[in-house]
Amino acid sequence: MLRIAILDNQFIFRKGLVYLLQKNFPGLQTQETKTHINIERDLLPFQPDLIIMHLNNIHEREGFNQASKMRSSFPSAPLIIYEDNVNYNKALKALRAKVSGYLDKSCEEEEIIKCINMVFSGKNYLCSIIQQHIIEQVIQRKISLKTPGILSLRESEIARLVSEGEKTSGIALMLGLKSSTVSTVKATIFAKLGVKNVVELRTRMLEF
């Protein structure tokens, strides 16, 4: 019998996820609880085959520490985490914490089931939003390849977002950076490319 543990502080969302899983995996046994638990007391007796956990953005570091503890306590059970605001940097942190799947909390049912099936097959899964970001990163990498010594890959990425009209706070949220860091990189970009504003930056980027 398949056993899945669901950790989320929101009771209604836990129930919704249980319903979705039971619909797709007949005979499923679930255990649901809040995110902050005593692993030895609350999960060891259940011995889950899969753990699905909500990562609280407010307590991100604590969430990743909890994910690492889960992996240590249940090395054979894949771990899927999901959160409200996914981004590329946090997806990388999840992989470093040996998380098997990384999902956007608002993803569709089909993606959740696809993720579960993939992690059970021994593969990692990153949500479609992050997959698209990686594709854009690969495409954007051409800029740094064509302009060696001018902009780094990170600077090229931020330069593209700025030229597309994204605000500093929005870029920081997308990339998992501090707004002050984005502002510093933006100033470096302007200096390297010899531009004074976004309009000039947009024109300069078209040259690459």
N, C-alpha and C positions, 0 to 999 in steps of 0.2 A: 504494500500500500504506500502510495506516495505521500510524504509528509512535508508540508510547507509552513514555515513560520513567517508571520507578517508583523512587522514592527512599525507602528505609526501612532503618533499621539492623538490623531483625529479618529474618534470612534466610527463616525459615519463612513469615512474613507476606507477604514479597515473592513467594514462590513461589505462595502461595494466591491472591494478587491476579492474578498472571500467568495462572493457570489459569482464574479467573473471567472475565477479559477475553478470553482466547482462545476461551472457550466462546461468548461473546456477539458477538465480532467476528472472524469467520473471516478468515484471511490476515493477522492482526495481527502486526506485528513489535514486539518489546519490548526494552528495555534496562533492566536492574535494577542498582541500586548503592546504597551507603549514602548517608545524607543529606549528610554532609560530603564534598564532592567539589570537584575543580577543574573548573569549568564548561567552560572553553575546551578542556581536554584530554579530559574524559570525556563531554561531551554535545554539543558543537558538531559533531563528525564525524557523530553520529547524526541530528541535526536533527529532534527530536521534533515531532509534530503536537499532542501533549498531554503534560503533565507532571503526575504524581500524586505528592505528597510528604507524608510523615508529619511533623507538627510535634511536636517533643519538648517536653512541658510544662516540663521542667526548664530547658531553654534556649530559652524562648519568644521573647525578643528576638532572639536569634541566628537562630532559625527564620524570623521575619518578615523579617529582613535578607536571609536566603538567598532567601526568596520574592521580594523586591524585585529581587534580582540576576537571578533566573530570568526575571522579566518583562522586564527590560532586555535580557537576552541573547536571549530568544525572544519578541519582542513579538506575534507572530502565533499563538503556541501557548498555548491556555488552560492555566491552572494550577489544579489542585485540591489542596487540602490537607486532611488529616484528623488528628484527635488523639483522645486518650483521654477527656479531660474538656472538652467543648465548653461555651462560655457566650456570652452575648450580646455582651459587651464585646470578646472575642477575635474574634468573627465580624465586628464592625465594623472591628477592626484589619486583618483579612484583606481586607476590601473596600477599605480605604484603601491596602493594599499591592498593589491591582489583582489580587487573587486572584479567579478566576472561580467556583470552587466550594468550599464549606466543609462537611465531613462529620464525623460522629461515627464513630470507628474501629469501633464495634460495630454500625454500621448494616447492614441487610439488603442482599442482592445487588441486589434490585429498585431500591433507592434509589441505589446506586452507578451503575447503568446509566442511571437517569433523570437523575442529575446529569451524567454524561458527555454524554448526548444534548442536554441543555439548554445546556451550555457550548459544544458544537460548533455550536449554533444561534445563538450570540452572546449568550446570556442568562446571568445569574448564578444560582447555586443555593445556598441555605442549607439545611442539614439540617432534618429535620422537628422536631427538638427546638427549634431556634432559631425556626422558623416558629411553633410553638405559643407560644413566649415572646413573640414580637412581637404575636400575637393577644391574649395576656393583658395586654401593655403597653397596647394600644389600649383594651381594656375598662377597665383600671385607670385610664387617663387620665381617665375620667369623675369619679373621686374628686377629682383636682386641679382639674377644671373646676367642680365643685360647691362646692369649698372654696377659692376664690381667696385667696391671701395667707396661707393656713394651712400647707399642706404643698406642697412642690415635687413634681414627678413622681417624682424619685428617692426622696424621703422617703416618698411615698405607697406606692411599690413596697416599700420596706423595712418600712414600717409594716404592710403587708398580710402580708408573710412572717413578721414577728415575731408578729403576732396569730394566725397559723396554727400557731404553735409551733416555727417553724424556729429553730435555734441560730445564734448569731453566726458561727461558723466555717462553717456550711453556707450561710448567706446570702452570705458573702464568696466562697465557691467558686462559687456559682451566678452571681454578678454580676461576678466577676473583680476583686473589691476586696480590700483588706487588712482583716483582722479589726478592727484599730484604727479604720479608717475607718467600718466598719459600727457599731461601738460609739459613735463620736462622733455619727453620724447618728441612732442610736437615742435617745441622750440628748437631742438636739435635738427629736426627735419627741415624747418624753415631756413636754418643757418646753412646746412649742407647744400640745399638746392638754391639758395640765394633768392628766396621769395619772402614777401612781407604779409601776405594774406591768403585766404582760402582760394580766391579767384585765381591768383597767380600760381598757387600750388596746383590747382586743377589743370591749368594750361601746361605747367611743367610736367605733370604726370603723363600727359598725352604724348610727350616726346619719347617716352620710354617704350 
